[in-house]
Amino acid sequence: MRGLRRDHLRRLGGRQGRLGLGGDLPPPPPGRRHTGAALLGRGAGRVDLNVASDLDLGAATIINLGERIRRRELSPVDVIEATNERIERLQPVLHSFVTHCGDYALERARQAEREIAANRYRGPLHGIPYTLKDVIATRGVRTTFGNPRGVDYRPPEQATLHRLLEEAGAILVGKVVSEIGRDTRGPVGCRNAWDPSRSPGTSSSGSGSATAASLGLLSIGTDTGGSVRHPGSNSNLVAMKPTFGRISRHGIWAASWSDDTAGPLTKTVEDNAAALEAIGIYDPLDPLSVNEPPSDYRAGLGDGIAGVRVGVPVDDWIWRDWLSEEEEGIARAAIERLGELGAALSEVRMPLAEHARNRALGLSLASERPVFIRDHFSEDEIEAWTEIHPQIEAGEAQPFEQYLHRQQFRARITQEASAVLREVDVIAMPTGSTYGDAWDAETVVIRGREVQARSRGVYRNGVASVSGHPAISVPCGFGNDDRWPVGLMLHGRPLEEALLYRVAYAYEQSTDWRLRQPPL
């Protein structure tokens, strides 16, 4: 993280087409820029790309839109202009964005258009709009790292995953809401695209909200205790937390050195697999990066799941303690569908994993977060950032013995999960969520018991975080009169993301959840 420390950051002025935190977008430039074939060159072989009239971003996916771009039926410039207009319309409702870099995106789109016209197509992400959680460094683009007062930071270097996405031809349209304090509210509060009065899930809340609203077809969030999977579940998205080290963390400000990983949120399983193919690459700049060759995660998606062993936990802490009856019914129906598709279902037990959040993940976050904050913000900035003072004080008051006990308990939880995964191939359970919770809820009532809203969004997710195993959340239905999304989580063995994608794809293709759009 050398070069991303506070003393290496620069404060720059100039217009970026940017938002203040929770503020409105600047007005679009007057008139509409000419797009389409005019930028593709002249003469023989010219293809008219100016066909944006039938562009429906709400129904678009990376794969279907990317294929139209590849065939030169659609211009990347048209896609980005439509995305910019959609952001301008929906930002005042959803508050998903911290920074909208519309002009930057248009420049990149024109470059993509010229490359495709010259037969230099880079792959399925070429010309596709994406967003990044605002803890991911983007050279020259405002990056606040979750600090509402750090509005003018422009890192001098960028995260490896951002570089890889740009090399794949994807186009950054903005930085979306993040938070260091596990709070979705911020100055205004990021909202759920399916119901703006409800929580989008934390902490990659902007990633979930923006992608569900088609303000980008891909977002990269970060996951410490479910912060990618949780918004995915709440937003009817596919969300992957890969194996720890699968995606480089270079250029990402991690709240927990022991647990943080980046992960993609998309509308479909195939889109998600395409994204991980682009960014799941070994990086020597990250000392914890996994040195494995790149994978083709889409190759076996359609192979089916006959004979795949799926373990279903019977522990009450997974089903009853933090889950409404409606959520439980939806998730159990999804698991039954896996059996109908040929998977071999069996019961498993994971009693130690109940404590992944409090006795392992919670202690790690509490101890490591103050170090992260003090490494990257000045004393004056910390003093002004009053919201994080309780976290710093609590973390620094913890004795070293507690942190050591956390590492010991982490090993026991990992051992338990690994033992289960020797008996089965995948563990299926509900994704931890704050399903149906008001966006600013502190507590909720579950089966007659009042619990902390944020806690119930972490409990099931914590197992994969502590063990470092991969886990994916896939949409599995809607509750509350068919209005609120619910996710199913599949937990797998290290480096077996391809199997998780195959199981998730088989389930996804047997339902129509991916075809639904939020009522925006």
MIMAR-357079 format. One line per 2 residues: their letters; for each residue z, y negated, x negated of C-alpha. Coordinates in Angstrom, 3 decimals. Each point is the difference from the previous one (the first is absolute). Example, Ala and Ser with C-alpha at 12.3 -4.5 7.8 and 13.67 -1.06 7.14 Angstrom:
<recs>
as = 7.800 4.500 -12.300 ~ -0.660 -3.440 -1.370
</recs>
This chain:
<recs>
mr = 0.000 0.000 0.000 ~ -0.287 -2.255 -3.074
gl = -2.184 -2.925 1.093 ~ 1.299 0.121 3.543
rr = 3.459 -1.217 -0.826 ~ 1.022 -3.357 1.340
dh = -0.470 -1.790 -3.318 ~ -3.628 1.108 -0.136
lr = -0.887 -1.240 3.477 ~ -1.952 -3.191 0.468
rl = 0.176 -2.551 2.746 ~ -3.479 -1.146 0.954
gg = -1.273 -2.377 2.625 ~ -3.271 0.023 1.884
rq = -1.181 1.279 3.328 ~ 0.048 3.755 0.484
gr = -0.626 0.122 3.735 ~ 3.664 0.871 0.195
lg = 2.841 0.262 2.449 ~ 3.495 -1.241 -0.334
lg = 2.479 2.745 0.806 ~ -0.125 0.387 3.752
gd = -2.265 -3.030 0.289 ~ -3.420 -0.495 1.510
lp = -3.279 0.474 -1.798 ~ -1.986 -3.014 -1.140
pp = -2.983 -0.764 2.239 ~ -3.185 1.873 -0.900
pp = -2.692 -1.968 -1.816 ~ -2.414 -1.796 2.323
gr = -3.052 1.953 1.021 ~ -0.823 3.616 -0.691
rh = -1.247 1.060 -3.393 ~ -3.353 1.718 -0.024
tg = 0.480 3.729 -0.460 ~ -2.064 3.143 -0.016
aa = -3.449 0.434 -1.414 ~ -0.341 -3.497 -1.437
ll = 2.212 1.003 -2.922 ~ -1.682 3.342 -0.610
gr = -3.149 -1.179 -1.735 ~ -3.562 -0.182 1.201
ga = -3.091 2.111 -0.013 ~ -0.669 3.690 0.405
gr = 2.924 2.204 0.925 ~ 2.018 -2.824 1.486
vd = 2.372 1.200 2.722 ~ 1.340 -2.275 2.705
ln = 3.794 0.257 0.017 ~ 0.633 -2.822 2.428
va = 0.964 2.278 2.878 ~ 3.658 -0.906 0.475
sd = -0.301 -0.439 3.757 ~ 1.041 3.624 0.559
ld = 2.840 -0.079 -2.536 ~ 3.190 1.202 1.697
lg = 2.798 -0.253 -2.542 ~ 2.480 1.482 2.438
aa = -1.904 3.289 0.036 ~ -1.042 -0.156 -3.653
ti = 1.229 2.385 -2.679 ~ -0.650 0.035 -3.721
in = -2.309 2.988 0.285 ~ -2.105 -1.119 2.969
lg = -0.258 -3.630 -1.107 ~ -0.607 1.023 -3.600
er = -2.889 2.218 1.040 ~ -1.653 -2.882 1.845
ir = 0.429 -2.172 -3.083 ~ -1.443 2.755 -2.209
rr = -3.059 0.316 2.254 ~ -0.380 -3.804 -0.101
el = 0.380 -0.266 3.750 ~ 2.907 -2.383 -0.443
sp = 0.776 -2.692 -2.541 ~ 3.373 -0.184 -1.751
vd = -0.175 -3.742 0.623 ~ -0.192 0.565 3.746
vi = 2.980 2.351 -0.232 ~ 2.119 -2.493 -1.928
ea = -0.936 -2.950 2.213 ~ 0.950 2.023 3.078
tn = 3.262 1.036 -1.669 ~ 0.827 -3.588 -0.964
er = -0.577 -1.160 3.564 ~ 2.195 2.806 1.331
ie = 2.794 -0.938 -2.412 ~ -0.181 -3.628 1.121
rl = 0.285 1.090 3.632 ~ 2.814 2.540 -0.322
qp = 2.192 -1.392 -2.783 ~ 1.846 -2.386 2.387
vl = 0.888 3.049 2.130 ~ 0.821 2.621 -2.633
hs = 1.052 -2.017 -3.082 ~ -1.293 2.815 -2.210
fv = -1.295 -2.120 -2.882 ~ 1.692 -1.941 -2.750
th = -3.301 -1.033 -1.601 ~ -3.479 0.176 1.500
cg = -2.543 -0.263 -2.814 ~ -3.036 -0.454 2.228
dy = -2.203 -1.910 -2.448 ~ 0.752 2.473 -2.789
al = -0.942 2.863 2.335 ~ -3.316 -1.641 0.920
er = -0.897 -0.383 -3.664 ~ 0.736 3.679 -0.572
ar = -2.026 0.927 3.096 ~ -3.051 -1.868 -1.286
qa = 0.338 1.836 -3.297 ~ 0.205 3.340 1.847
er = -3.062 -0.911 2.036 ~ -2.028 -0.720 -3.139
ei = 1.128 3.246 -1.640 ~ -0.922 2.128 3.000
aa = -3.397 -1.699 0.248 ~ -0.553 0.933 -3.648
nr = 0.889 3.669 0.718 ~ 3.384 -0.263 -1.718
yr = 2.067 1.436 2.845 ~ 3.476 0.910 -1.289
gp = 1.272 2.325 2.718 ~ 1.704 0.001 3.417
lh = 2.286 -2.964 -0.769 ~ -2.858 -2.300 -1.028
gi = 0.132 -3.076 2.238 ~ 3.119 1.171 1.873
py = 2.745 -2.613 0.681 ~ 3.527 0.886 -1.094
tl = 3.435 -1.594 -0.308 ~ 2.878 0.423 -2.434
kd = 3.720 -0.143 0.575 ~ 1.165 -3.165 -1.703
vi = 1.968 1.762 -2.731 ~ -3.278 1.047 -1.654
at = -1.285 -2.366 -2.677 ~ -3.424 -1.571 0.495
rg = -1.258 -2.125 -2.874 ~ -0.737 -3.541 1.157
vr = 1.003 0.725 3.612 ~ 3.360 -1.190 1.270
tt = 2.607 2.745 -0.232 ~ 3.529 -0.679 1.279
fg = 1.568 3.413 -0.768 ~ 2.016 -0.269 3.191
np = 1.643 -3.286 -0.971 ~ -0.672 -2.570 2.745
rg = 0.529 -2.762 -2.545 ~ -2.437 1.361 -2.572
vd = -3.033 -1.340 1.823 ~ -1.969 -1.221 -3.036
yr = 0.174 2.978 -2.347 ~ -3.399 1.127 -1.341
pp = 0.488 2.991 -2.336 ~ -2.085 -0.068 -3.184
eq = -0.800 3.707 0.377 ~ -0.467 2.377 2.882
at = 1.283 3.331 1.171 ~ -1.994 3.022 -1.124
lh = -0.538 1.149 3.585 ~ -1.476 -3.408 0.906
rl = -2.373 0.237 -2.956 ~ -1.050 3.501 1.060
le = -0.677 -1.129 3.565 ~ -2.133 -2.875 -1.252
ea = -1.888 2.380 -2.285 ~ -0.675 2.158 3.075
ga = -1.521 -3.070 1.677 ~ 2.755 -0.625 2.545
il = 0.667 -3.627 0.935 ~ 3.473 -1.555 0.113
vg = 0.416 -2.215 3.088 ~ 3.669 -0.807 -0.456
kv = 3.577 0.772 -0.926 ~ 2.194 1.226 2.832
vs = 3.679 -0.280 0.832 ~ 2.485 1.916 -2.086
ei = 3.717 -0.317 -0.367 ~ 2.540 0.914 -2.609
gr = 2.905 0.073 2.416 ~ -1.263 2.731 2.370
dt = -0.449 -2.610 2.713 ~ -3.182 -0.509 2.027
rg = 0.931 -3.450 1.173 ~ -0.681 -2.504 -2.774
pv = -0.355 -3.631 1.108 ~ -1.908 0.966 3.164
gc = -0.139 3.767 0.159 ~ -2.928 2.375 -0.435
rn = -0.874 1.634 3.324 ~ -1.339 3.342 1.191
aw = -3.686 -0.129 0.971 ~ 0.609 2.437 2.866
dp = 2.796 -2.110 1.477 ~ 0.842 -3.306 -1.736
sr = 3.552 0.149 1.345 ~ 0.611 3.210 -1.987
sp = 0.655 0.864 -3.623 ~ -3.015 0.825 -2.183
gt = 2.284 2.000 -2.284 ~ 1.394 -0.999 -3.363
ss = -0.477 -0.847 -2.771 ~ -3.797 0.115 -0.215
sg = 0.018 -1.677 3.386 ~ -2.996 -2.231 -0.680
sg = -2.030 3.002 -1.131 ~ 0.667 1.825 3.258
sa = -0.528 -3.020 2.219 ~ -3.193 -1.208 -1.707
ta = -1.696 3.394 -0.206 ~ 0.798 0.918 3.602
as = -1.513 -3.337 1.055 ~ -3.116 0.609 -2.156
lg = 0.734 -2.987 -2.227 ~ -1.182 2.263 -2.798
ll = -0.821 3.715 0.172 ~ 2.372 0.960 -2.806
si = 3.316 -1.303 -1.209 ~ 2.048 1.070 -2.981
gt = 3.732 -0.118 0.586 ~ 2.928 1.239 -2.049
dt = 2.436 2.725 0.998 ~ 3.576 0.353 -1.235
gg = 1.627 1.674 2.990 ~ -2.852 0.171 2.497
sv = -1.445 -3.497 -0.260 ~ -3.601 1.246 0.272
rh = 0.554 2.879 2.438 ~ 2.297 -1.947 2.317
pg = -2.530 -2.793 0.777 ~ -2.689 2.665 0.246
sn = 1.937 1.806 2.715 ~ 0.746 -3.191 1.914
sn = -3.614 -1.180 -0.222 ~ -2.060 3.148 0.812
lv = -1.207 0.227 -3.595 ~ -0.353 2.670 -2.648
am = 2.396 -0.802 -2.840 ~ 0.310 1.926 -3.259
kp = 2.902 -0.080 -2.435 ~ -1.546 1.932 -2.874
tf = 1.743 1.957 -2.719 ~ 2.171 -2.269 -2.134
gr = -2.246 -1.189 -2.834 ~ -3.284 0.815 1.749
is = -0.808 -3.729 0.417 ~ 0.633 -2.364 -2.898
rh = 2.889 -2.422 0.498 ~ -1.243 -2.367 -2.697
gi = 0.033 -3.465 1.537 ~ 2.224 0.979 2.931
wa = 3.481 -1.463 0.229 ~ 2.060 3.057 0.820
as = 3.306 -0.404 1.808 ~ 0.998 3.461 -1.245
ws = -1.309 1.265 -3.325 ~ 1.033 3.537 0.978
dd = -1.722 0.228 3.375 ~ -2.668 -2.649 0.633
ta = -3.638 0.999 0.371 ~ -3.028 -1.657 1.532
gp = -1.869 1.601 2.880 ~ -2.994 -0.657 2.272
lt = 0.077 -0.724 3.743 ~ -3.219 0.589 1.951
kt = -1.234 0.836 3.487 ~ -1.138 3.544 -0.790
ve = 0.789 2.863 -2.349 ~ -3.435 -0.060 -1.637
dn = 0.333 -3.737 -0.645 ~ 3.374 0.613 -1.620
aa = -1.353 2.763 -2.201 ~ -2.841 -2.262 -1.151
al = 2.513 -2.698 -0.924 ~ 2.197 2.370 -2.022
ea = -3.083 1.272 -1.830 ~ -0.589 -3.558 -1.202
ig = 3.547 -0.851 -1.104 ~ 1.658 3.343 -0.789
iy = -1.075 -0.084 -3.647 ~ 2.053 0.406 -3.181
dp = 0.955 -3.310 -1.589 ~ 1.448 -0.190 -3.540
ld = 1.453 -3.410 0.881 ~ 2.508 1.753 2.286
pl = 2.366 2.242 -2.005 ~ 0.686 2.095 3.111
sv = -3.656 0.464 0.967 ~ -1.011 3.633 0.610
ne = -2.686 1.084 -2.468 ~ -2.152 2.027 2.375
pp = -3.796 -0.146 0.445 ~ -1.326 -1.915 3.038
sd = -0.173 2.028 3.209 ~ -2.592 0.234 2.766
yr = 2.406 -0.001 2.926 ~ -2.761 -0.016 2.618
ag = -1.709 3.159 -1.251 ~ 2.151 2.462 1.966
lg = 0.939 -2.067 3.037 ~ -1.961 2.155 2.426
dg = 1.157 3.375 -1.316 ~ 2.542 0.461 2.794
ia = 3.620 1.079 -0.226 ~ -0.083 3.674 0.969
gv = 2.865 1.697 -1.798 ~ 1.547 -3.181 -1.386
rv = 3.786 0.477 0.111 ~ 1.698 -2.917 1.747
gv = 3.781 -0.240 -0.117 ~ 1.775 -1.665 2.917
pv = 3.557 -1.165 -0.784 ~ 2.632 0.908 2.573
dd = 2.659 -2.397 -1.320 ~ 1.423 -2.367 2.624
wi = -0.146 -2.966 -2.391 ~ -3.789 0.204 0.067
wr = -0.336 0.246 3.770 ~ 2.978 -1.221 1.993
dw = 2.077 -2.378 -2.076 ~ -2.563 -2.769 -0.502
ls = -2.809 0.841 2.424 ~ -0.469 -0.743 3.685
ee = -0.738 2.878 2.366 ~ -3.472 -1.386 0.609
ee = -0.829 -0.128 -3.723 ~ 1.309 3.526 -0.454
gi = -2.195 1.341 2.793 ~ -3.119 -1.666 -1.390
ar = 0.618 1.269 -3.540 ~ 0.774 3.554 1.143
aa = -3.219 0.083 2.018 ~ -1.925 -1.034 -3.118
ie = 1.570 2.800 -2.038 ~ -0.878 2.493 2.737
rl = -3.593 -1.199 -0.266 ~ 0.018 0.933 -3.689
ge = 0.895 3.524 1.062 ~ -2.849 0.031 2.508
lg = -2.339 -1.023 -2.827 ~ 0.973 3.078 -2.006
aa = 2.982 -1.087 -2.069 ~ 2.892 2.446 -0.352
ls = 3.136 -1.787 1.245 ~ 3.482 1.004 -1.149
ev = 3.476 -1.502 0.125 ~ 1.576 -1.443 -3.146
rm = 3.308 -1.671 -0.784 ~ 0.599 -3.085 -2.172
pl = 3.704 -0.889 0.326 ~ 0.355 -1.939 -3.266
ae = -3.023 -2.170 0.743 ~ 1.987 -1.775 2.720
ha = 1.751 -1.892 -2.777 ~ -3.168 -1.094 -1.809
rn = 0.325 -3.527 1.324 ~ 3.688 -0.783 -0.501
ra = 1.074 2.129 -2.957 ~ -3.221 -0.139 -2.022
lg = -2.559 -2.573 1.069 ~ 2.502 -2.610 1.141
ls = 1.966 0.039 -3.255 ~ -3.192 -0.213 -2.029
la = -1.241 -3.014 1.921 ~ 3.348 -1.741 -0.145
se = 0.310 0.500 -3.764 ~ -3.604 -0.642 -1.043
rp = -0.956 -2.885 2.290 ~ 2.247 -2.619 -1.693
vf = -1.557 0.895 -3.366 ~ -3.478 -0.413 1.475
ir = 0.855 -3.382 1.506 ~ 1.665 -1.395 -3.114
dh = -2.885 1.187 -2.170 ~ -2.572 -1.879 2.039
fs = 1.613 -3.120 1.433 ~ 1.817 -2.886 -1.654
ed = 3.640 -0.753 0.742 ~ -1.074 -3.100 1.927
ei = -2.390 2.039 2.140 ~ 2.647 2.623 0.677
ea = 2.526 -2.682 0.892 ~ -2.409 -1.473 2.559
wt = -0.873 3.443 1.395 ~ 3.219 0.418 1.947
ei = -1.219 2.963 2.065 ~ 0.220 2.353 -2.981
hp = 3.420 -1.063 -1.289 ~ 1.899 2.746 1.894
qi = -2.297 2.675 -1.444 ~ 0.439 -1.244 -3.554
ea = 3.767 -0.232 0.340 ~ 0.333 3.441 1.583
ge = -2.258 1.653 -2.549 ~ 1.640 -1.554 -3.036
aq = 3.430 0.989 1.287 ~ -0.894 3.702 -0.031
pf = 1.475 1.976 -2.898 ~ -2.294 1.967 -2.281
eq = 1.619 3.230 1.152 ~ -1.484 -0.470 3.468
yl = -3.470 -0.402 -1.441 ~ 0.482 3.149 -2.067
hr = 1.156 1.920 3.083 ~ -3.135 -1.213 1.757
qq = -2.184 1.518 -2.694 ~ 1.877 3.278 0.270
fr = -0.325 0.102 3.770 ~ -3.674 -0.920 -0.270
ar = -0.535 3.150 -2.080 ~ 1.730 2.137 2.648
it = -2.117 -1.436 2.828 ~ -3.174 0.533 -2.023
qe = 1.077 3.563 -0.707 ~ 0.569 0.652 3.707
as = -3.362 -1.448 1.061 ~ -1.804 1.895 -2.761
av = 1.641 3.259 1.067 ~ -1.198 -0.502 3.577
lr = -3.512 -0.751 -1.285 ~ -0.073 3.334 -1.807
ev = 0.329 1.697 3.389 ~ -2.426 -2.271 1.881
dv = -2.958 -2.191 -0.980 ~ 0.885 -3.092 2.027
ia = 3.091 -1.304 1.793 ~ -0.685 -1.728 3.345
mp = 2.408 -2.432 1.636 ~ -0.027 -3.334 1.845
tg = -0.691 -3.011 -2.189 ~ 3.070 -2.192 -0.269
st = -0.672 -3.023 2.154 ~ 1.444 -2.846 1.981
yg = -2.149 1.051 2.913 ~ 0.255 -2.512 2.820
da = 2.633 -2.148 -1.722 ~ -0.236 -3.744 0.509
wd = -1.483 -1.680 -3.072 ~ 3.306 -1.703 -0.802
ae = 2.352 2.814 1.085 ~ 3.110 0.597 -2.106
tv = 1.267 2.968 2.030 ~ -1.473 2.319 2.623
vi = 1.429 2.617 2.348 ~ -1.218 3.564 -0.628
rg = 1.160 2.653 2.486 ~ 2.979 -2.135 0.927
re = 1.002 -0.797 -3.593 ~ -0.411 -3.417 -1.628
vq = -1.611 0.248 -3.443 ~ -1.457 -2.414 -2.543
ar = -3.691 -0.530 0.679 ~ -0.932 -0.100 -3.673
sr = 1.909 3.189 -0.786 ~ -1.815 2.132 2.538
gv = -3.266 -1.119 -1.552 ~ 0.951 1.598 -3.325
yr = 1.887 3.250 0.561 ~ -2.837 2.533 0.212
ng = -2.138 -1.945 -2.461 ~ 2.650 0.069 -2.714
va = -0.505 3.661 -0.932 ~ -3.511 -0.464 -1.403
sv = 1.073 -3.220 -1.693 ~ 2.938 1.574 -1.831
sg = -1.918 3.161 -0.957 ~ -3.195 -1.819 -0.992
hp = -2.018 2.346 2.207 ~ -3.046 -1.222 1.943
ai = 0.272 -0.632 3.741 ~ -2.466 -1.275 2.570
sv = 0.527 -1.459 3.461 ~ -2.746 0.631 2.546
pc = -0.136 -1.401 3.560 ~ 1.196 2.580 2.522
gf = 0.278 -1.812 3.326 ~ 1.356 -2.894 2.010
gn = 3.126 -0.541 2.049 ~ 1.360 -2.598 2.414
dd = -2.837 0.270 2.508 ~ -2.504 0.709 -2.761
rw = 0.697 -3.244 -1.892 ~ 2.035 0.750 -3.148
pv = -1.371 2.164 -2.838 ~ 1.840 2.985 -1.480
gl = -0.714 1.701 -3.336 ~ 0.272 3.555 -1.323
ml = 0.985 0.388 -3.660 ~ -1.273 2.793 -2.223
hg = 1.930 0.553 -3.255 ~ -1.624 1.997 -2.794
rp = 0.328 1.249 -3.545 ~ -0.596 -2.300 -2.992
le = -3.674 -0.811 -0.614 ~ -1.101 1.793 3.184
ea = -1.216 -3.063 1.894 ~ -3.270 1.834 0.706
ll = 1.823 2.591 2.121 ~ 1.903 -2.695 1.891
yr = -3.276 -1.760 0.754 ~ -1.538 3.281 1.210
va = 2.863 0.721 2.404 ~ 0.109 -3.609 1.209
ya = -3.776 -0.031 0.505 ~ 0.024 3.220 2.024
ye = 2.628 -1.456 2.305 ~ -1.654 -3.428 0.189
qs = -3.378 1.443 0.968 ~ 1.587 2.000 2.823
td = 1.276 -3.192 1.674 ~ -1.333 -3.419 0.953
wr = 2.894 -2.094 -1.338 ~ -2.172 -1.443 -2.788
lr = -2.466 -1.377 2.559 ~ 2.506 -2.229 1.755
qp = 0.169 -3.708 -0.739 ~ 2.882 -2.443 0.470
pl = -0.365 -2.390 2.966 ~ -0.729 -3.139 -2.011
</recs>
